Amino acid sequence: MKPVRTVEAIQAIREACQVAATVLARMVDAVEVGVNTYDLDQLARKLIAELGAESACYNYRYQNNVFPAYTCISVNEEIVHGIGRLQRAIAPGDLVSLDVVVRYRGMIGDNATTVGVAPIATENQALLDVTRESLDYAIGYARSGNRVGDISNAVQRFVKPHKYGIVRDFVGHGVGAGMHEPPQIPNFGPRGRGALLKPGMTLAIEPMINRGGGEIKMLDDGWTAVTRDGLPSAHFEHTILVTESDPELLTFLKN
């Protein structure tokens, strides 16, 4: 599909994003000490079905791997694409990243957040705050006439003074009929580069920021990316619509 959507496609993406935001909010409410990540994923599975959608993650294929879960749940040093497990119970102080991608009326809604479980270490709360604020800051650059690099550079510029590691192996992207569509949106790089932003483009912007270095390694499950130094990571994501004026936050939950 072309990066600039039709009016009908945009409305379908709006609706898909509201489904994704609803599921994410319910998952956030369910995060507490003692809950295992498999049960969180199963909660999402049921909610997605009740809302008439389907998980875009479940059975997603990459190379020879098939993703077995309905959402991505990544804890502490896990950056992204974590798989819910019965053996992984949430503990005090954990950082739990929840990434929900649904398909509804043939279109994708995509959002993520990281939840801190009390009591949260001061340095981990700072990581959450900076990552979330870097997303808010970058969304402000998702304007017609700017370029993808302006969004990317905004994340990097916001994070740099805090000396955190920016994950370079995974990036934001366009969304539409597919979960990953052009353009790619890194969280680093020079401004003024990349695709020109035009009204009607729908973009998933998603900073993944590590408390230590930006280097990653992959676990044996073929999906879960973790920080190479074992320090925690945070992940926040919204899907937005580029308009003639301010960006429209499609995954802001309206009810």
Beta strands, then each sheet from edge to edge (+ up, - down):
strand 1: 54-55
strand 2: 61-62
strand 3: 65-66
strand 4: 72-75
strand 5: 78-80
strand 6: 95-104
strand 7: 107-116
strand 8: 165-166
strand 9: 172-174
strand 10: 181-185
strand 11: 202-205
strand 12: 208-210
strand 13: 216-218
strand 14: 225-227
strand 15: 233-235
strand 16: 238-241
strand 17: 248-249
sheet 1: 1+ 6- 4+
sheet 2: 1+ 6- 7+
sheet 3: 2+ 3-
sheet 4: 5+ 14- 13+
sheet 5: 8+ 12- 15+
sheet 6: 10+ 9- 11+ 16- 17+
end
